[in-house]
């Protein structure tokens, strides 16, 4: 399975520890997919011109992620502040006017020629790529992380163009999760899943529902666990098309991420 991610990169700033880590949904998914055995993994994003952006790129080089089609702009990287409370991440706003907020990617022919070499293109609600989904869907299966965005209007805008839909909904009941997944499927998504925190996950393929419990582990930091789940699922399902096997694999990978700090490691001292 070959995966390319298009979208956000950030540095998650752990203010209590005075360190930051590379992250962002798209970056976390592509790095973990490569670690999980993806045959090829690439990333297209917008990098700022600060030290934080340089660190993200250095880490992606170490993880053997190609980013040759990425852009660079004169703006600072997104730097969400993170507090840890009993292992759970709590976000606070970072500096305004980051490159993630000021710019979005316009896909050109050269980008699409690269993307069509991959099996799956992953992006998310954090990546400002909604207006490019129709084009993306013509060259590659699209994976989309909705996070907690569930309103019908947004689903109607996104779902017609995606193969894989991922939601985060620990606040919903089992019945409510089923209704959400059915709704996403009726709007066009082929494989729909929801992660529910300690309650595990539920997936729907348009015919059957599947549930997966969590893999119990020592929780140090939940940052990036959901992204690891997505990467694990896409990598395994892309190769096997076996839903139960892919969900079990994904749960194992999410648990492993809970045992490290940051989305996939690489702490860097924060500077003033």
TIDREN-290620 format. One record per residue: residue number from 1; residue in three letters; x, y, z of N, C-alpha, C in turn. Coordinates in Angstrom, 3 decimals. Example, Ala and Ser with C-alpha at 12.3 -4.5 7.8 and 13.67 -1.06 7.14 Angstrom:
BEGIN
- 1/ala/13.190/-5.690/7.800/12.300/-4.500/7.800/13.200/-3.300/7.800
- 2/ser/12.850/-2.250/7.080/13.670/-1.060/7.140/12.900/0.030/7.870
//
This chain:
BEGIN
- 1/unk/0.831/-1.193/0.000/0.000/0.000/0.000/0.874/1.254/0.000
- 2/unk/0.524/2.210/-0.824/1.256/3.473/-0.915/0.334/4.602/-0.454
- 3/unk/0.819/5.434/0.446/-0.001/6.504/1.008/0.689/7.849/0.893
- 4/unk/-0.071/8.865/0.491/0.408/10.234/0.493/-0.546/11.058/1.345
- 5/unk/-0.018/11.950/2.143/-0.829/12.838/2.975/-0.652/14.263/2.477
- 6/unk/-1.753/14.983/2.390/-1.728/16.376/1.953/-2.398/17.213/3.037
- 7/unk/-1.647/18.159/3.598/-2.281/18.989/4.608/-1.364/19.511/5.687
- 8/unk/-1.845/19.488/6.911/-1.270/20.264/8.008/0.015/19.689/8.581
- 9/unk/0.879/20.606/8.985/2.020/20.278/9.844/2.093/21.349/10.923
- 10/unk/2.373/20.942/12.152/2.454/21.873/13.279/3.577/21.418/14.200
- 11/unk/3.901/22.272/15.166/4.723/21.815/16.289/3.874/21.937/17.543
- 12/unk/3.634/20.803/18.191/2.863/20.770/19.426/3.774/21.186/20.577
- 13/unk/3.444/22.307/21.196/4.316/22.913/22.209/3.862/22.534/23.611
- 14/unk/4.625/21.663/24.254/4.327/21.221/25.612/4.920/22.245/26.586
- 15/unk/4.085/23.161/27.003/4.598/24.301/27.759/5.153/23.903/29.122
- 16/unk/4.606/22.868/29.732/5.100/22.441/31.041/6.510/21.868/30.961
- 17/unk/6.825/21.235/29.842/8.133/20.609/29.665/9.099/21.483/28.872
- 18/unk/8.595/22.595/28.321/9.402/23.511/27.515/10.024/22.820/26.293
- 19/unk/9.233/21.938/25.656/9.672/21.270/24.432/8.520/21.269/23.427
- 20/unk/8.871/21.130/22.154/7.827/20.928/21.158/8.136/19.688/20.339
- 21/unk/7.086/19.151/19.720/7.180/17.931/18.922/6.572/18.187/17.536
- 22/unk/7.113/17.542/16.505/6.473/17.636/15.192/5.119/16.946/15.235
- 23/unk/4.158/17.511/14.499/2.833/16.901/14.509/1.947/17.461/13.423
- 24/unk/0.658/17.372/13.663/-0.341/17.689/12.651/-0.926/16.393/12.114
- 25/unk/-2.214/16.379/11.871/-2.882/15.149/11.453/-2.228/14.512/10.240
- 26/unk/-1.993/15.298/9.184/-1.428/14.728/7.956/-0.032/14.171/8.194
- 27/unk/0.797/14.918/8.913/2.163/14.469/9.203/2.146/13.208/10.057
- 28/unk/1.335/13.198/11.105/1.277/12.022/11.976/0.844/10.773/11.217
- 29/unk/-0.148/10.925/10.351/-0.648/9.760/9.610/0.408/9.229/8.651
- 30/unk/1.070/10.106/7.916/2.027/9.616/6.928/3.244/8.976/7.601
- 31/unk/3.726/9.557/8.695/4.874/8.971/9.400/4.517/7.599/9.946
- 32/unk/3.356/7.496/10.577/2.975/6.203/11.152/2.671/5.175/10.080
- 33/unk/2.140/5.595/8.950/1.903/4.653/7.871/3.221/4.058/7.379
- 34/unk/4.236/4.905/7.253/5.559/4.408/6.839/6.095/3.438/7.867
- 35/unk/5.971/3.772/9.142/6.432/2.880/10.201/5.658/1.566/10.220
- 36/unk/4.397/1.629/9.797/3.544/0.439/9.818/3.750/-0.465/8.618
- 37/unk/4.601/-0.049/7.693/4.924/-0.920/6.579/4.461/-0.458/5.216
- 38/unk/3.997/0.788/5.108/3.607/1.288/3.780/4.790/1.194/2.817
- 39/unk/4.510/0.730/1.629/5.559/0.575/0.622/6.189/1.915/0.260
- 40/unk/5.363/2.952/0.255/5.824/4.289/-0.085/4.970/5.291/0.683
- 41/unk/5.599/6.358/1.188/4.858/7.359/1.948/5.423/8.745/1.641
- 42/unk/4.547/9.667/1.250/4.967/11.019/0.903/4.031/12.043/1.532
- 43/unk/4.514/13.283/1.551/3.755/14.353/2.190/3.836/15.628/1.368
- 44/unk/2.697/16.287/1.200/2.646/17.609/0.589/2.016/18.558/1.596
- 45/unk/2.749/19.579/1.985/2.232/20.534/2.951/2.817/21.911/2.731
- 46/unk/2.461/22.820/3.606/2.982/24.188/3.568/3.848/24.401/4.801
- 47/unk/5.126/24.680/4.579/6.060/24.908/5.678/6.309/26.399/5.860
- 48/unk/6.447/26.812/7.103/6.842/28.176/7.395/8.335/28.348/7.188
- 49/unk/8.851/29.513/7.582/10.284/29.800/7.397/10.980/29.967/8.748
- 50/unk/10.489/29.253/9.766/11.053/29.367/11.106/11.773/28.091/11.524
- 51/unk/12.352/28.124/12.712/13.087/26.971/13.246/12.172/25.761/13.406
- 52/unk/10.914/25.999/13.783/9.973/24.899/13.973/9.756/24.123/12.680
- 53/unk/9.613/24.850/11.575/9.414/24.195/10.280/10.635/23.372/9.890
- 54/unk/11.808/23.908/10.160/13.035/23.174/9.851/13.082/21.861/10.629
- 55/unk/12.639/21.908/11.885/12.671/20.697/12.708/11.684/19.651/12.179
- 56/unk/10.496/20.080/11.795/9.535/19.131/11.226/10.134/18.455/10.003
- 57/unk/10.763/19.239/9.134/11.343/18.683/7.916/12.502/17.730/8.230
- 58/unk/13.329/18.075/9.206/14.420/17.182/9.599/13.875/15.843/10.069
- 59/unk/12.787/15.894/10.840/12.194/14.652/11.345/11.602/13.822/10.213
- 60/unk/10.972/14.472/9.238/10.402/13.745/8.111/11.498/13.099/7.264
- 61/unk/12.634/13.770/7.131/13.769/13.174/6.421/14.234/11.910/7.146
- 62/unk/14.328/11.985/8.468/14.754/10.820/9.251/13.773/9.658/9.095
- 63/unk/12.497/9.992/8.907/11.474/8.952/8.747/11.303/8.518/7.293
- 64/unk/12.153/9.045/6.409/12.160/8.690/4.990/10.846/9.032/4.298
- 65/unk/10.310/10.210/4.634/9.098/10.708/3.994/9.481/11.717/2.917
- 66/unk/9.097/11.454/1.678/9.358/12.404/0.600/8.420/13.604/0.745
- 67/unk/8.946/14.816/0.616/8.125/16.026/0.726/8.507/17.027/-0.364
- 68/unk/8.968/16.519/-1.484/9.514/17.366/-2.542/8.472/18.281/-3.185
- 69/unk/7.177/17.966/-3.056/6.137/18.821/-3.630/5.561/19.801/-2.604
- 70/unk/6.157/19.895/-1.440/5.672/20.823/-0.416/6.034/22.256/-0.762
- 71/unk/5.339/23.211/-0.129/5.568/24.627/-0.340/6.224/25.258/0.891
- 72/unk/6.871/26.392/0.678/7.440/27.166/1.775/6.962/28.603/1.662
- 73/unk/6.544/29.166/2.800/6.031/30.534/2.803/6.702/31.336/3.919
- 74/unk/6.568/32.642/3.838/7.132/33.519/4.862/6.093/33.752/5.959
- 75/unk/6.048/32.801/6.869/5.148/32.855/8.024/5.634/31.823/9.028
- 76/unk/5.239/31.975/10.270/5.673/30.999/11.272/4.778/29.758/11.253
- 77/unk/5.313/28.675/11.756/4.566/27.420/11.840/3.458/27.531/12.884
- 78/unk/2.405/26.757/12.690/1.373/26.659/13.721/1.995/26.029/14.964
- 79/unk/1.718/26.624/16.113/2.343/26.188/17.357/1.305/26.060/18.476
- 80/unk/0.374/25.105/18.346/-0.611/24.935/19.417/0.087/24.590/20.730
- 81/unk/-0.408/25.190/21.809/0.144/24.893/23.132/-0.594/23.704/23.724
- 82/unk/0.154/22.853/24.402/-0.403/21.616/24.923/-0.121/21.495/26.410
- 83/unk/-1.158/21.172/27.152/-1.034/20.835/28.566/-1.471/19.387/28.730
- 84/unk/-0.803/18.656/29.586/-1.189/17.274/29.863/-1.872/17.193/31.221
- 85/unk/-3.066/16.609/31.225/-3.802/16.389/32.460/-4.183/14.920/32.534
- 86/unk/-3.496/14.181/33.421/-3.716/12.737/33.563/-3.518/12.002/32.244
- 87/unk/-2.543/12.448/31.470/-2.216/11.775/30.217/-2.965/12.298/29.015
- 88/unk/-4.081/12.975/29.228/-4.862/13.508/28.115/-4.333/14.870/27.709
- 89/unk/-4.361/15.148/26.425/-3.868/16.418/25.922/-4.959/17.471/25.984
- 90/unk/-4.609/18.643/26.410/-5.518/19.773/26.448/-4.858/20.889/25.647
- 91/unk/-5.522/21.357/24.609/-4.936/22.350/23.718/-5.313/23.770/24.118
- 92/unk/-4.383/24.673/23.879/-4.636/26.104/24.010/-4.101/26.769/22.751
- 93/unk/-4.642/27.920/22.416/-4.257/28.589/21.176/-2.790/29.007/21.195
- 94/unk/-2.140/28.890/20.046/-0.774/29.362/19.884/-0.759/30.733/19.228
- 95/unk/0.387/31.091/18.650/0.510/32.387/17.988/-0.423/32.464/16.777
- 96/unk/-0.982/33.627/16.553/-1.888/33.824/15.428/-1.115/33.988/14.116
- 97/unk/-1.853/33.920/13.012/-1.301/34.165/11.674/-0.191/33.204/11.290
- 98/unk/-0.365/31.939/11.621/0.601/30.923/11.207/0.383/30.572/9.741
- 99/unk/1.349/29.853/9.162/1.226/29.463/7.755/0.024/28.546/7.535
- 100/unk/-0.358/27.766/8.554/-1.509/26.885/8.411/-2.815/27.667/8.302
- 101/unk/-2.861/28.844/8.906/-4.084/29.634/8.884/-4.126/30.636/7.730
- 102/unk/-2.973/31.061/7.261/-2.932/32.082/6.217/-2.942/31.515/4.802
- 103/unk/-2.526/30.246/4.652/-2.351/29.678/3.314/-3.024/28.317/3.193
- 104/unk/-3.397/27.976/1.980/-3.906/26.638/1.679/-3.293/26.175/0.368
- 105/unk/-3.298/24.880/0.144/-2.644/24.308/-1.029/-3.596/24.278/-2.223
- 106/unk/-3.112/24.785/-3.332/-3.810/24.630/-4.608/-3.076/23.564/-5.403
- 107/unk/-3.747/22.447/-5.647/-3.119/21.350/-6.368/-3.008/21.685/-7.859
- 108/unk/-1.820/21.486/-8.399/-1.570/21.718/-9.814/-1.296/20.378/-10.502
- 109/unk/-1.161/20.420/-11.800/-0.993/19.187/-12.576/0.167/18.350/-12.070
- 110/unk/1.268/18.999/-11.738/2.446/18.261/-11.265/2.155/17.520/-9.955
- 111/unk/1.361/18.133/-9.074/0.975/17.457/-7.836/0.134/16.229/-8.130
- 112/unk/-0.845/16.380/-9.000/-1.767/15.291/-9.301/-1.062/14.125/-9.985
- 113/unk/-0.046/14.425/-10.793/0.728/13.362/-11.430/1.452/12.518/-10.383
- 114/unk/1.886/13.174/-9.297/2.524/12.438/-8.190/1.480/11.669/-7.391
- 115/unk/0.387/12.333/-7.027/-0.625/11.730/-6.161/-1.225/10.475/-6.783
- 116/unk/-1.408/10.465/-8.085/-2.048/9.303/-8.711/-1.180/8.049/-8.684
- 117/unk/0.070/8.183/-8.255/0.935/7.015/-8.084/0.644/6.286/-6.779
- 118/unk/-0.187/6.887/-5.922/-0.459/6.319/-4.607/-1.836/5.660/-4.568
- 119/unk/-2.003/4.752/-3.600/-3.289/4.074/-3.422/-4.278/4.935/-2.652
- 120/unk/-3.765/5.665/-1.643/-4.617/6.468/-0.772/-3.986/7.836/-0.560
- 121/unk/-4.827/8.869/-0.608/-4.403/10.215/-0.235/-5.181/10.603/1.013
- 122/unk/-4.460/10.905/2.086/-5.120/11.274/3.344/-5.059/12.772/3.572
- 123/unk/-6.175/13.332/4.026/-6.229/14.732/4.437/-7.276/14.849/5.535
- 124/unk/-7.582/16.082/5.945/-8.471/16.224/7.097/-9.137/17.587/7.129
- 125/unk/-10.017/17.753/8.103/-10.700/19.032/8.293/-9.752/20.121/8.754
- 126/unk/-8.534/19.763/9.146/-7.544/20.746/9.588/-6.686/21.276/8.435
- 127/unk/-6.910/20.778/7.233/-5.962/20.998/6.143/-6.446/21.935/5.041
- 128/unk/-7.671/22.452/5.166/-8.198/23.393/4.170/-8.171/22.832/2.750
- 129/unk/-8.509/21.553/2.631/-8.452/20.900/1.326/-9.831/20.526/0.779
- 130/unk/-10.893/20.969/1.444/-12.230/20.563/1.029/-12.510/20.888/-0.442
- 131/unk/-12.053/22.040/-0.889/-12.334/22.481/-2.258/-11.537/21.709/-3.304
- 132/unk/-10.578/20.890/-2.866/-9.764/20.095/-3.793/-10.197/18.624/-3.814
- 133/unk/-11.171/18.249/-3.005/-11.531/16.834/-2.875/-12.078/16.246/-4.171
- 134/unk/-12.867/17.014/-4.891/-13.416/16.497/-6.147/-12.301/16.136/-7.117
- 135/unk/-11.281/16.974/-7.181/-10.136/16.706/-8.055/-9.328/15.521/-7.542
- 136/unk/-9.074/15.495/-6.241/-8.319/14.391/-5.653/-8.986/13.043/-5.921
- 137/unk/-10.297/13.011/-5.786/-11.020/11.741/-5.915/-10.937/11.160/-7.316
- 138/unk/-10.554/11.964/-8.290/-10.430/11.485/-9.660/-9.117/10.744/-9.911
- 139/unk/-8.138/10.923/-8.999/-6.828/10.298/-9.227/-6.436/9.307/-8.139
- 140/unk/-7.184/9.264/-7.025/-6.748/8.449/-5.888/-7.912/8.257/-4.921
- 141/unk/-7.925/7.134/-4.193/-8.879/6.991/-3.091/-8.513/7.995/-2.003
- 142/unk/-9.516/8.696/-1.473/-9.274/9.752/-0.497/-9.715/9.306/0.893
- 143/unk/-8.854/9.555/1.864/-9.148/9.336/3.285/-9.283/10.698/3.942
- 144/unk/-10.308/10.859/4.790/-10.573/12.171/5.390/-10.890/12.019/6.873
- 145/unk/-10.178/12.779/7.688/-10.433/12.800/9.128/-11.323/14.003/9.441
- 146/unk/-12.547/13.738/9.881/-13.493/14.784/10.236/-13.284/15.291/11.655
- 147/unk/-12.484/14.596/12.468/-12.367/14.901/13.886/-13.785/14.893/14.490
- 148/unk/-14.206/15.991/15.108/-15.544/16.026/15.710/-16.536/16.842/14.882
- 149/unk/-16.232/17.071/13.601/-17.149/17.806/12.719/-18.171/16.819/12.156
- 150/unk/-19.435/16.987/12.528/-20.444/15.984/12.171/-21.709/16.576/11.575
- 151/unk/-21.764/17.889/11.358/-23.012/18.468/10.879/-23.295/17.985/9.455
- 152/unk/-24.560/17.823/9.165/-24.988/17.236/7.895/-24.495/18.030/6.693
- 153/unk/-24.505/19.335/6.795/-24.058/20.167/5.680/-22.601/19.891/5.320
- 154/unk/-21.756/19.725/6.350/-20.340/19.445/6.093/-20.173/18.053/5.494
- 155/unk/-20.920/17.074/6.003/-20.860/15.724/5.441/-21.290/15.721/3.981
- 156/unk/-22.292/16.507/3.656/-22.761/16.574/2.272/-21.705/17.193/1.364
- 157/unk/-20.903/18.065/1.919/-19.844/18.719/1.140/-18.672/17.784/0.890
- 158/unk/-18.347/16.936/1.875/-17.117/16.137/1.821/-17.336/14.700/1.354
- 159/unk/-18.345/14.033/1.885/-18.489/12.581/1.703/-18.609/12.097/0.261
- 160/unk/-19.180/12.868/-0.669/-19.267/12.349/-2.040/-17.914/12.050/-2.681
- 161/unk/-16.834/12.580/-2.123/-15.535/12.462/-2.772/-14.546/11.570/-2.028
- 162/unk/-14.984/10.947/-0.951/-14.017/10.198/-0.141/-14.366/8.719/-0.058
- 163/unk/-13.327/7.922/0.108/-13.494/6.483/0.313/-13.521/6.145/1.797
- 164/unk/-12.641/6.775/2.561/-12.516/6.492/3.993/-12.872/7.726/4.809
- 165/unk/-13.830/7.577/5.728/-14.248/8.676/6.603/-13.969/8.297/8.050
- 166/unk/-13.251/9.169/8.756/-12.923/8.924/10.163/-13.484/10.042/11.036
- 167/unk/-14.123/9.652/12.136/-14.680/10.606/13.084/-14.155/10.314/14.483
- 168/unk/-14.158/11.342/15.322/-13.848/11.191/16.742/-15.101/11.544/17.516
- 169/unk/-15.591/10.610/18.339/-16.890/10.839/18.987/-17.025/10.044/20.279
- 170/unk/-16.150/10.301/21.230/-16.234/9.608/22.518/-17.483/10.019/23.290
- 171/unk/-18.108/11.123/22.892/-19.291/11.634/23.588/-20.587/10.998/23.100
- 172/unk/-20.542/10.247/22.014/-21.761/9.663/21.456/-22.011/8.258/21.969
- 173/unk/-23.276/7.896/22.042/-23.647/6.523/22.406/-23.403/5.602/21.223
- 174/unk/-23.509/4.306/21.456/-23.313/3.341/20.377/-24.340/3.560/19.269
- 175/unk/-25.575/3.808/19.660/-26.635/4.027/18.679/-26.378/5.309/17.871
- 176/unk/-25.918/6.343/18.548/-25.625/7.597/17.857/-24.458/7.433/16.891
- 177/unk/-23.475/6.625/17.265/-22.350/6.353/16.369/-22.821/5.623/15.121
- 178/unk/-23.708/4.660/15.300/-24.240/3.939/14.150/-24.965/4.883/13.191
- 179/unk/-25.745/5.796/13.745/-26.478/6.744/12.904/-25.522/7.673/12.163
- 180/unk/-24.462/8.103/12.843/-23.467/8.963/12.195/-22.797/8.243/11.031
- 181/unk/-22.395/6.996/11.251/-21.720/6.243/10.197/-22.656/5.953/9.029
- 182/unk/-23.899/5.650/9.330/-24.880/5.445/8.266/-25.069/6.716/7.444
- 183/unk/-25.121/7.848/8.124/-25.302/9.121/7.435/-24.136/9.404/6.501
- 184/unk/-22.899/9.199/6.999/-21.725/9.418/6.160/-21.743/8.506/4.943
- 185/unk/-22.182/7.254/5.142/-22.238/6.304/4.033/-23.290/6.714/2.999
- 186/unk/-24.450/7.183/3.467/-25.493/7.583/2.519/-25.077/8.822/1.717
- 187/unk/-24.146/9.612/2.284/-23.666/10.807/1.589/-22.532/10.490/0.615
- 188/unk/-22.009/9.245/0.658/-21.031/8.861/-0.353/-19.784/8.150/0.117
- 189/unk/-19.433/8.239/1.414/-18.225/7.575/1.906/-18.402/6.060/1.866
- 190/unk/-17.328/5.336/1.563/-17.416/3.883/1.412/-17.138/3.134/2.716
- 191/unk/-16.073/3.523/3.406/-15.703/2.914/4.688/-15.736/4.024/5.732
- 192/unk/-16.565/3.875/6.753/-16.750/4.927/7.745/-16.416/4.395/9.137
- 193/unk/-15.639/5.172/9.889/-15.240/4.724/11.212/-15.284/5.837/12.235
- 194/unk/-15.495/5.471/13.472/-15.487/6.438/14.562/-14.656/5.872/15.712
- 195/unk/-13.717/6.669/16.195/-12.953/6.293/17.382/-13.630/6.923/18.585
- 196/unk/-13.683/6.150/19.700/-14.495/6.541/20.851/-13.693/6.569/22.146
- 197/unk/-12.401/6.853/22.035/-11.569/6.893/23.233/-11.483/5.531/23.896
- 198/unk/-11.729/5.493/25.197/-11.637/4.242/25.952/-12.700/3.225/25.557
- 199/unk/-13.718/3.669/24.785/-14.783/2.756/24.352/-14.403/2.002/23.081
- 200/unk/-13.244/2.270/22.540/-12.818/1.574/21.333/-13.286/2.266/20.081
- 201/unk/-13.598/1.512/19.058/-13.990/2.085/17.772/-15.116/1.283/17.143
- 202/unk/-15.796/1.910/16.194/-16.863/1.270/15.430/-16.705/1.660/13.967
- 203/unk/-16.850/0.679/13.074/-16.731/0.932/11.642/-17.935/0.361/10.910
- 204/unk/-18.151/0.903/9.711/-19.289/0.512/8.882/-18.859/0.517/7.425
- 205/unk/-19.165/-0.564/6.721/-18.757/-0.668/5.318/-19.927/-0.547/4.351
- 206/unk/-21.033/-0.023/4.856/-22.227/0.107/4.031/-23.179/-1.053/4.182
- 207/unk/-22.679/-2.149/4.772/-23.512/-3.330/4.990/-23.453/-3.783/6.446
- 208/unk/-22.232/-3.917/6.958/-22.042/-4.440/8.303/-21.335/-3.449/9.215
- 209/unk/-21.630/-3.551/10.521/-20.916/-2.791/11.534/-19.856/-3.683/12.176
- 210/unk/-18.740/-3.079/12.550/-17.645/-3.780/13.202/-17.217/-2.967/14.421
- 211/unk/-16.922/-3.648/15.516/-16.445/-2.955/16.710/-15.076/-3.487/17.101
- 212/unk/-14.282/-2.605/17.722/-12.936/-2.965/18.163/-12.675/-2.310/19.513
- 213/unk/-12.271/-3.114/20.492/-11.927/-2.576/21.796/-10.523/-1.992/21.789
- 214/unk/-10.194/-1.259/22.844/-8.851/-0.702/22.946/-7.872/-1.791/23.380
- 215/unk/-6.619/-1.564/23.103/-5.550/-2.412/23.626/-5.018/-1.714/24.876
- 216/unk/-5.194/-2.326/26.018/-4.799/-1.682/27.265/-3.286/-1.529/27.354
- 217/unk/-2.861/-0.367/27.820/-1.439/-0.080/27.932/-1.240/1.035/28.936
- 218/unk/-0.009/1.262/29.317/0.309/2.394/30.170/0.204/3.669/29.324
- 219/unk/-0.613/4.599/29.750/-0.824/5.818/28.986/0.064/6.931/29.531
- 220/unk/0.995/7.361/28.682/1.861/8.496/29.019/1.326/9.771/28.392
- 221/unk/0.857/9.660/27.140/0.403/10.829/26.392/-0.470/10.329/25.252
- 222/unk/-1.699/10.836/25.142/-2.602/10.382/24.081/-2.431/11.146/22.772
- 223/unk/-1.508/12.108/22.753/-1.280/12.886/21.522/-0.994/11.970/20.329
- 224/unk/-1.763/12.115/19.271/-1.509/11.364/18.047/-2.038/9.949/18.021
- 225/unk/-2.693/9.503/19.104/-3.182/8.120/19.132/-4.229/7.890/18.053
- 226/unk/-5.132/8.856/17.871/-6.137/8.715/16.831/-5.530/8.695/15.444
- 227/unk/-4.493/9.513/15.239/-3.802/9.525/13.946/-3.085/8.201/13.702
- 228/unk/-2.514/7.628/14.758/-1.870/6.320/14.630/-2.884/5.246/14.282
- 229/unk/-4.074/5.359/14.867/-5.145/4.409/14.540/-5.487/4.503/13.058
- 230/unk/-5.669/5.725/12.571/-5.997/5.914/11.157/-4.906/5.335/10.261
- 231/unk/-3.652/5.655/10.586/-2.531/5.158/9.778/-2.475/3.632/9.787
- 232/unk/-2.648/3.057/10.971/-2.617/1.601/11.073/-3.735/0.954/10.273
- 233/unk/-4.929/1.529/10.373/-6.060/0.974/9.637/-5.832/1.077/8.130
- 234/unk/-5.471/2.258/7.655/-5.298/2.447/6.218/-4.208/1.546/5.658
- 235/unk/-3.104/1.442/6.387/-1.980/0.630/5.908/-2.359/-0.836/5.822
- 236/unk/-2.994/-1.342/6.881/-3.351/-2.757/6.907/-4.522/-3.064/5.981
- 237/unk/-5.566/-2.245/6.036/-6.735/-2.507/5.193/-6.400/-2.322/3.715
- 238/unk/-5.518/-1.362/3.432/-5.113/-1.160/2.053/-4.459/-2.390/1.454
- 239/unk/-3.780/-3.163/2.294/-3.109/-4.374/1.819/-4.008/-5.605/1.874
- 240/unk/-4.827/-5.722/2.944/-5.550/-6.972/3.195/-7.024/-6.937/2.830
- 241/unk/-7.634/-5.736/2.881/-9.084/-5.581/2.732/-9.843/-6.432/3.748
- 242/unk/-9.181/-6.704/4.880/-9.791/-7.471/5.968/-10.103/-6.515/7.113
- 243/unk/-11.386/-6.223/7.319/-11.781/-5.214/8.289/-11.367/-5.581/9.720
- 244/unk/-11.623/-6.789/10.139/-11.309/-7.182/11.510/-9.809/-7.137/11.765
- 245/unk/-9.028/-7.624/10.832/-7.577/-7.605/10.990/-7.061/-6.172/11.039
- 246/unk/-7.598/-5.316/10.182/-7.144/-3.928/10.130/-7.488/-3.179/11.410
- 247/unk/-8.666/-3.427/11.969/-9.069/-2.754/13.204/-8.210/-3.201/14.389
- 248/unk/-7.905/-4.474/14.446/-7.039/-4.975/15.512/-5.640/-4.384/15.406
- 249/unk/-5.118/-4.331/14.194/-3.799/-3.752/13.951/-3.787/-2.278/14.345
- 250/unk/-4.833/-1.555/13.963/-4.915/-0.128/14.263/-4.970/0.128/15.763
- 251/unk/-5.716/-0.682/16.484/-5.821/-0.515/17.941/-4.474/-0.732/18.616
- 252/unk/-3.716/-1.693/18.109/-2.385/-1.953/18.657/-1.462/-0.767/18.437
- 253/unk/-1.541/-0.168/17.257/-0.687/0.973/16.935/-1.072/2.204/17.748
- 254/unk/-2.361/2.410/17.965/-2.804/3.534/18.786/-2.307/3.384/20.223
- 255/unk/-2.358/2.174/20.735/-1.880/1.926/22.095/-0.389/2.200/22.218
- 256/unk/0.367/1.830/21.199/1.815/2.057/21.237/2.131/3.552/21.270
- 257/unk/1.349/4.358/20.544/1.578/5.799/20.533/1.297/6.425/21.899
- 258/unk/0.376/5.859/22.652/0.056/6.368/23.993/1.223/6.208/24.969
- 259/unk/2.235/5.434/24.595/3.366/5.175/25.485/4.531/6.121/25.245
- 260/unk/4.369/7.063/24.305/5.440/8.024/24.032/4.888/9.444/24.103
- 261/unk/5.763/10.405/24.220/5.341/11.804/24.196/5.317/12.305/22.753
- 262/unk/4.344/13.172/22.461/4.216/13.714/21.117/3.535/12.739/20.182
- 263/unk/3.274/13.227/18.955/2.605/12.380/17.980/3.432/11.187/17.555
- 264/unk/4.756/11.385/17.405/5.647/10.265/17.049/7.066/10.510/17.558
- 265/unk/7.182/11.279/18.648/8.486/11.514/19.247/9.180/12.750/18.704
- 266/unk/10.499/12.798/18.863/11.354/13.899/18.403/11.139/15.206/19.181
- 267/unk/11.403/15.223/20.484/11.292/16.483/21.237/12.371/17.472/20.830
- 268/unk/12.010/18.749/20.883/12.951/19.830/20.582/12.747/20.932/21.614
- 269/unk/13.820/21.470/22.182/13.662/22.531/23.186/12.953/23.744/22.594
- 270/unk/12.034/24.298/23.361/11.364/25.517/22.934/12.298/26.710/23.131
- 271/unk/12.229/27.645/22.206/13.021/28.862/22.319/12.078/30.036/22.536
- 272/unk/12.589/31.074/23.139/11.781/32.252/23.421/11.498/33.022/22.133
//
